């Protein structure tokens, strides 16, 4: 007699997986001065973006040159 319970397969919930080539999965930590932080925060407010998005944008723009 087999008493195993058959659980129906569910569809995945949540955000679909992105292309691994564009997925940001690494972290870089840096320290900034109070003045630099204030400048970044002003940029973020002006662009209506997160601080993280602003820093990523700056880094991305700089790295395109190399």
Secondary structure, 3 states (H helix, E strand, C coil): CCCCCCCCCCCCCCCCCCCCCCCCCCCCCCCCCHHHHHHHHHHHHHHCCCHHHHHHHHHHHHHHCC
